[in-house]
Amino acid sequence: MSRICELTGKGRQVGHNVSHANNKTKRLFLPNLQNVTLMSEKLDRSFKFRVSTHGLRSVEHNGGLDNWLLKTSDDNLSPRAVKVKRDLKKAVATAA
């Protein structure tokens, strides 16, 4: 399972451990991923995603999963999230 946030696309970063003697060794900075269940109000369903804590705060700030998916471009989303977004757009179009 890859270490990439399904909603924001945030992944690992590469850097250095730097010792007191200024020796540098490679290391990885991994995102803080959590398995969460997010509720879609318009689809009346819940979805399980692997989301970074930063992404989870962003979803809450935007007013929930539905608003987040409609505002976010497909480039950052995982294929599962793009499918949910497509279903959400269909539901919004039929409701209007």
N, C-alpha and C positions, 0 to 999 in steps of 0.2 A: 504494500500500500504506500503510495507516494506521500511525501510530507508537504502537501500543497493545500491551502485553504480552498474549499470548493466554491466559496462566494466571492472572495477578493483576489484569488490567484497568488496570494502571498506564499512564497516558498523559502527554501533554505538560502542562506548567504554564506560566503566564504570570507574568512579573515585570518588573523594571527593571534596566537597567545604570545604576549611579550613579557619576557622575564625582566627581573631587576637589572640584569646585565645586558638588556636589550637584544637577547636572542629571540628570534621569531620562529615559531612552529605553526604550521597550518592547522586550522580548526574550522568547525561548522557552527553556524548560528541557526538553530532550528526554530520555526514558529511554534507558538504555544497552541497546539491544536486540541480541540475538544470535540467529542461526539455529542451532538445536541439534536433534539427534536424540535423543529420549528413548525408552528401552526400557520397554515394559510387560511385566512378568514373567507376569502372569496371562493376558494375551492372547497372549503369546509373539510380539509384533510390536514394531516401532519406529515412532515417529511424529515428523514434523518439525514444530517449532513455532518461532515468533518470540517469544522470552522475554527479559525483562529479567534482568540479572545478579542483582538482588535476588530475583526470582522463582525463578531457578535455584538459588540458595542455599536458599530456602525449600523447594523440592522435595527437595533432598538432605537437609535437616534432618528432613523428615517421613518419610524412608525410601523415596523413589522416587516415580515418577509415579503408580502405582496408589494409594498411600496419600494423596497430595496431592489427586487428583481426587475420591476418596471423601469427604474431609474438607471440600472447598471447595464453597461454594454456586454454583449455576448463574449467578447474577447477574454474577459477575466473569469467568466463562469465555467464550471465544469460541465461536461456533457449532460449529466443528470440535472443540474440546475437549469441548463438551457431548455431541457424538456419540460421542466416545471414552469418555466417562464412562458413557453409556447402555450401550454395548457391554460395558464393564467390569462394570457392575451385573448384566447378563444372565449373564456368564461366572461371576461369583461366586455367583449364585442357582442356576445349574445344577450348580456344583461342590459346593454344600452339600447 
